[in-house]
Amino acid sequence: MNNVIIVSKCLRVINFTFNKKKYLFHFRGVYVGKKIRKIELVGDDTLNILKGEEYVLYVKIVSIEDHIVKGTIIKFRDIEEFKDQS
């Protein structure tokens, strides 16, 4: 599918496989005409993504199933990094 930029808060981090983690992010809205309730992303376990923090994510969308966007994290930045630049 497409690569997109998402700004969202991490709700949960789950060990997925030996070197991958699944990250659940908050989202309420519509994407390509489909109602979305949350975002479920997979990334390396070396990513420093923490529950409760907000991020700007560059994501490759893989699918949309049951109101959940599923994809992989290409890169990310903590939203606090943008606040510090003001």
Backbone torsions as a table, in degrees:
resi	resn	phi	psi	omega
1	MET	NA	-132.9	-172.9
2	ASN	-110.3	160.2	167.3
3	ASN	-95.5	135.1	-177.4
4	VAL	-136.6	162.0	173.0
5	ILE	-107.3	130.5	-177.5
6	ILE	-126.7	137.3	171.7
7	VAL	-112.0	117.7	-174.3
8	SER	-158.1	166.1	178.8
9	LYS	-101.6	133.1	178.9
10	CYS	-74.5	124.4	179.9
11	LEU	-94.6	-29.4	-174.8
12	ARG	-163.3	146.4	175.2
13	VAL	-122.3	127.0	-175.7
14	ILE	-125.7	132.1	171.9
15	ASN	-66.3	126.2	-172.2
16	PHE	-105.1	-56.3	175.0
17	THR	-138.1	-171.8	-177.1
18	PHE	-52.8	-44.6	-176.7
19	ASN	-124.3	19.0	179.0
20	LYS	-127.6	151.4	173.8
21	LYS	-128.1	154.5	174.9
22	LYS	-105.8	132.8	-178.0
23	TYR	-118.6	125.6	178.0
24	LEU	-102.7	128.9	-177.5
25	PHE	-121.2	149.2	178.6
26	HIS	-71.7	138.0	171.7
27	PHE	-165.0	131.0	173.5
28	ARG	-132.8	117.2	179.8
29	GLY	163.3	-154.0	-176.3
30	VAL	-128.5	137.5	175.5
31	TYR	-133.6	127.3	-175.9
32	VAL	44.1	44.5	175.7
33	GLY	79.4	5.7	-179.3
34	LYS	-115.6	135.7	178.0
35	LYS	-68.2	131.8	-177.7
36	ILE	-119.6	136.1	178.3
37	ARG	-107.6	-29.6	177.4
38	LYS	-160.7	170.7	-179.8
39	ILE	-121.5	130.3	-179.2
40	GLU	-119.7	113.1	-175.0
41	LEU	-120.4	149.8	175.9
42	VAL	-112.7	139.5	177.5
43	GLY	-154.3	169.4	178.3
44	ASP	-60.5	150.0	178.9
45	ASP	-73.2	-5.2	177.8
46	THR	-84.1	-10.4	179.0
47	LEU	-66.6	136.5	-178.2
48	ASN	-95.4	63.9	178.7
49	ILE	-103.0	126.4	-174.4
50	LEU	-115.6	143.1	176.0
51	LYS	-59.0	135.0	177.2
52	GLY	90.8	-9.7	179.9
53	GLU	-96.3	154.5	179.2
54	GLU	-101.1	143.1	-175.3
55	TYR	-137.8	153.9	166.0
56	VAL	-101.2	118.4	-173.3
57	LEU	-116.2	134.7	170.8
58	TYR	-101.9	116.7	-165.6
59	VAL	-128.6	142.7	169.9
60	LYS	-97.7	114.9	179.0
61	ILE	-75.3	128.4	179.4
62	VAL	-99.2	-45.2	-179.2
63	SER	-161.2	169.0	172.3
64	ILE	-128.3	116.3	-177.7
65	GLU	-135.2	132.1	176.1
66	ASP	49.7	45.8	178.1
67	HIS	67.0	21.7	179.3
68	ILE	-122.8	124.2	173.7
69	VAL	-81.6	127.7	178.6
70	LYS	-116.3	138.0	-178.1
71	GLY	-168.1	-169.9	179.0
72	THR	-123.9	146.0	179.5
73	ILE	-83.1	123.2	176.8
74	ILE	-88.2	-49.9	173.5
75	LYS	-158.7	166.7	-177.4
76	PHE	-155.5	162.4	172.1
77	ARG	-142.8	142.4	174.3
78	ASP	-67.4	134.2	-177.2
79	ILE	-62.5	-24.7	178.4
80	GLU	-62.1	-28.4	178.1
81	GLU	-62.2	-33.2	179.1
82	PHE	-75.7	-34.2	179.4
83	LYS	-67.3	-34.0	-178.9
84	ASP	-69.8	-18.1	-176.0
85	GLN	-85.0	-0.7	-175.9
86	SER	-78.7	NA	NA
